[in-house]
Amino acid sequence: MSLKNALDRIAYKMIMLSPHEFSTLMLISHAAQTIDLGLAEIDALVRHQLILLDSEQKRAILTPYGCRLLEMLSTWS
């Protein structure tokens, strides 16, 4: 996948996320402990391939797309 296609995919995901999903993504990125994996927002973030679930440790891990999305958001502020 080219860089342009990857960035287009990330930009598309940004439009499709709800405010709760954005905030959950930010919480996951800064969480030192486990979070409630039963949240509906978690399912949406997995579906958008922004996080992976580690069921053994009961935590969510950002994918490269999730990391890139947060990087893009931080440059806008």
trRosetta pair geometry for C-beta under 8 A, 3 or more apart (Angstrom, degrees):
i j d omega theta_ij theta_ji phi_ij phi_ji
1 5 4.9 -120 -173 87 90 126
1 6 5.4 108 128 -60 118 90
1 9 7.9 -12 -180 -10 144 141
2 5 4.7 95 57 8 80 102
2 6 7.0 -144 96 -6 42 87
3 6 5.6 -55 -147 37 33 113
3 7 6.2 30 156 -16 67 106
4 7 5.9 -56 -146 39 30 108
4 8 6.3 33 153 -21 64 106
5 8 5.6 -52 -146 36 32 114
5 9 6.4 35 154 -22 64 104
6 9 5.7 -53 -151 33 31 113
6 10 6.6 29 151 -17 64 104
6 65 7.7 -139 -167 -101 91 89
6 68 7.6 -23 153 129 109 174
7 10 5.6 -52 -147 36 35 111
7 11 6.2 37 154 -19 67 105
8 11 5.7 -54 -146 37 31 112
8 12 6.3 34 153 -22 64 106
9 12 5.7 -53 -150 34 30 114
9 13 6.6 30 152 -19 63 105
9 65 7.1 -68 115 -129 113 125
10 13 5.7 -55 -151 34 33 111
10 14 6.6 40 150 -26 65 101
10 65 6.0 -164 -93 -157 91 85
10 68 5.4 -85 -107 109 150 116
10 69 5.3 -162 -160 -81 103 80
10 72 6.5 133 141 -8 132 152
11 14 5.6 -48 -153 25 34 116
11 15 7.0 33 152 -17 63 101
11 72 7.9 -125 -81 168 69 166
12 15 6.0 -56 -159 32 35 110
12 16 6.5 22 151 -13 67 114
13 16 5.6 -65 -146 43 35 109
13 17 6.3 39 158 -32 70 105
13 48 5.1 113 -140 -173 115 123
13 50 6.6 150 173 -65 147 116
13 65 7.0 79 13 164 164 120
13 69 6.4 -73 91 -97 123 136
14 17 6.3 -54 -148 21 28 110
14 69 6.3 176 -74 -146 92 105
14 72 7.3 -87 -72 95 141 135
14 73 7.6 171 -123 -70 122 98
16 48 6.9 170 93 -106 125 129
17 21 4.2 -131 -165 90 94 127
17 22 5.3 115 129 -55 128 80
17 25 7.4 -20 -157 -16 153 137
17 44 7.3 129 -125 139 75 125
17 48 7.0 -17 -77 -56 97 172
18 21 4.7 99 51 4 75 102
18 22 7.2 -133 96 -4 42 84
18 41 7.5 -112 62 -112 111 97
18 44 7.5 13 17 128 102 170
19 22 5.6 -51 -149 34 35 114
19 23 6.4 31 155 -16 67 105
20 23 5.8 -55 -147 39 31 108
20 24 6.2 34 152 -20 65 106
20 41 5.2 -127 130 -84 98 130
21 24 5.6 -51 -144 36 32 113
21 25 6.4 37 153 -22 63 103
21 41 4.8 -174 -97 -149 62 98
21 44 5.2 -75 -108 96 129 134
21 45 6.0 169 -159 -62 97 89
21 48 8.0 80 178 9 140 146
22 25 5.7 -56 -153 33 30 113
22 26 6.6 27 152 -16 64 105
22 73 7.7 144 -156 -111 113 158
23 26 5.6 -53 -150 37 36 111
23 27 6.4 39 151 -21 66 103
23 41 8.0 -51 67 -156 79 163
24 27 5.5 -50 -146 35 34 113
24 28 6.4 37 154 -21 65 103
24 39 6.4 -174 -122 119 140 150
24 41 4.0 149 -16 129 162 141
24 42 6.8 -127 170 -65 143 59
24 45 6.4 -131 104 -38 120 138
25 28 5.8 -52 -150 33 30 112
25 29 6.6 31 152 -21 62 105
25 45 5.9 167 -80 -115 90 133
25 50 6.0 -40 -115 141 122 137
25 51 7.2 -153 -117 -44 78 115
25 62 7.6 82 -164 -106 83 103
25 66 6.1 -153 -153 -155 111 103
25 69 7.1 -42 166 96 153 128
25 70 6.6 -160 139 -70 111 105
26 29 5.7 -54 -150 33 34 113
26 30 6.6 5 160 3 66 110
26 70 6.8 140 -96 -119 69 116
27 30 6.4 -77 -150 50 29 92
27 31 5.7 47 154 -54 70 105
27 35 6.4 100 131 -102 117 152
28 31 5.6 -39 -135 6 29 121
28 35 6.5 -95 -92 13 72 149
28 45 7.6 154 -8 153 156 168
28 51 5.9 -42 158 -104 167 139
28 60 4.8 -55 -136 89 127 119
28 61 7.8 -165 171 -95 115 10
28 62 6.3 141 119 -60 114 87
28 66 7.7 -42 91 172 131 143
29 62 5.7 37 -94 -51 82 138
29 66 7.5 -167 -74 146 103 108
29 67 7.7 133 -116 -104 116 62
29 70 5.6 88 -75 -96 162 168
31 34 7.4 53 156 -133 130 6
31 35 5.4 -74 -125 -42 160 111
31 59 7.2 -173 106 -150 128 109
31 60 7.8 66 47 54 144 90
33 59 7.9 -147 153 -99 34 119
34 37 7.6 -51 179 -33 102 99
34 57 7.2 -164 -87 144 110 75
34 58 4.7 17 -136 110 144 97
34 59 4.8 -114 -111 -80 75 85
35 39 7.6 -31 139 -2 107 129
35 42 7.9 174 103 -80 113 123
35 59 7.0 85 19 -132 74 69
35 60 6.6 -40 47 14 113 108
36 39 5.3 97 101 -35 99 96
36 42 7.9 -138 106 -32 65 136
37 42 5.6 150 -157 -167 54 172
37 53 6.4 89 -146 -136 129 120
37 58 6.3 -126 -16 -165 134 75
37 59 7.8 -136 -67 -103 115 17
37 60 6.7 156 -106 -48 93 98
38 42 7.3 98 66 30 8 138
39 42 4.6 107 69 -10 87 99
39 43 7.7 -152 102 -2 58 79
40 43 5.7 -49 -163 31 45 113
40 44 6.8 42 145 -17 70 103
41 44 5.6 -55 -152 37 39 112
41 45 6.3 37 152 -19 70 106
42 45 5.8 -57 -148 38 31 109
42 46 6.4 31 154 -18 66 105
42 51 7.2 -76 -151 75 70 143
42 53 7.4 68 174 -83 116 115
42 60 6.4 -139 -136 -76 105 143
43 46 5.8 -55 -149 36 30 111
43 47 6.2 32 152 -21 64 109
44 47 5.5 -55 -147 37 32 115
44 48 6.3 22 156 -10 66 108
45 48 5.8 -57 -143 44 31 105
45 50 4.6 -83 -166 65 82 110
45 51 4.5 30 135 17 117 112
45 60 7.4 46 98 -168 137 146
45 66 7.3 51 -172 -103 108 124
46 49 7.4 30 179 -79 34 33
46 50 7.7 -93 -68 47 20 69
46 51 5.9 -61 -77 74 61 85
46 52 7.3 92 -121 -111 86 30
46 53 6.3 -16 -96 -25 128 105
48 65 7.9 -143 137 117 84 135
49 63 5.8 -44 160 39 72 167
49 65 5.8 52 114 45 93 147
50 62 7.0 -39 160 -143 69 71
50 63 5.9 -151 -167 35 20 106
50 65 5.6 -100 -106 100 58 101
50 66 3.7 106 -178 -84 73 95
50 69 6.3 -29 -131 17 116 148
51 60 4.5 8 176 179 136 112
51 61 6.3 142 -162 71 78 38
51 62 5.8 -51 -103 -102 74 40
51 63 6.2 -148 -91 -12 17 87
51 66 5.5 70 -63 -72 62 158
52 60 7.0 153 76 -159 39 64
52 61 4.9 -22 61 63 91 96
52 63 5.9 103 -26 -67 93 91
53 59 7.9 171 -153 94 57 31
53 60 5.7 -37 -101 -104 61 72
53 61 7.8 172 -91 19 14 79
54 57 4.6 5 119 43 120 99
54 58 7.3 -60 95 2 77 13
54 59 5.3 -3 56 63 108 74
54 60 7.3 -180 16 -95 79 20
54 61 5.8 62 -24 -17 111 113
55 58 6.8 25 -161 -81 36 52
62 66 3.8 -140 -157 96 87 127
62 67 5.0 111 136 -55 130 77
62 70 7.4 -47 -138 0 149 133
63 66 4.7 102 46 4 68 101
63 67 7.2 -129 95 -2 38 86
64 67 5.6 -52 -147 37 34 113
64 68 6.2 34 155 -19 66 107
65 68 5.7 -55 -144 38 31 111
65 69 6.3 36 154 -24 64 105
66 69 5.7 -51 -147 31 30 114
66 70 6.7 25 156 -13 62 104
67 70 6.1 -62 -155 39 30 106
67 71 6.3 32 150 -21 66 107
68 71 5.4 -52 -147 35 34 115
68 72 6.4 36 154 -20 66 103
69 72 5.8 -54 -151 34 30 110
69 73 6.5 29 151 -18 64 106
70 73 5.5 -52 -146 37 35 113
70 74 6.3 37 155 -23 67 104
71 74 5.9 -55 -149 33 30 110
71 75 6.9 27 155 -19 62 104
72 75 6.1 -58 -155 31 33 108
72 76 7.1 34 150 -24 63 105
73 76 5.8 -56 -158 26 38 114
73 77 7.3 34 153 -24 66 101
74 77 6.3 -52 -156 23 39 110
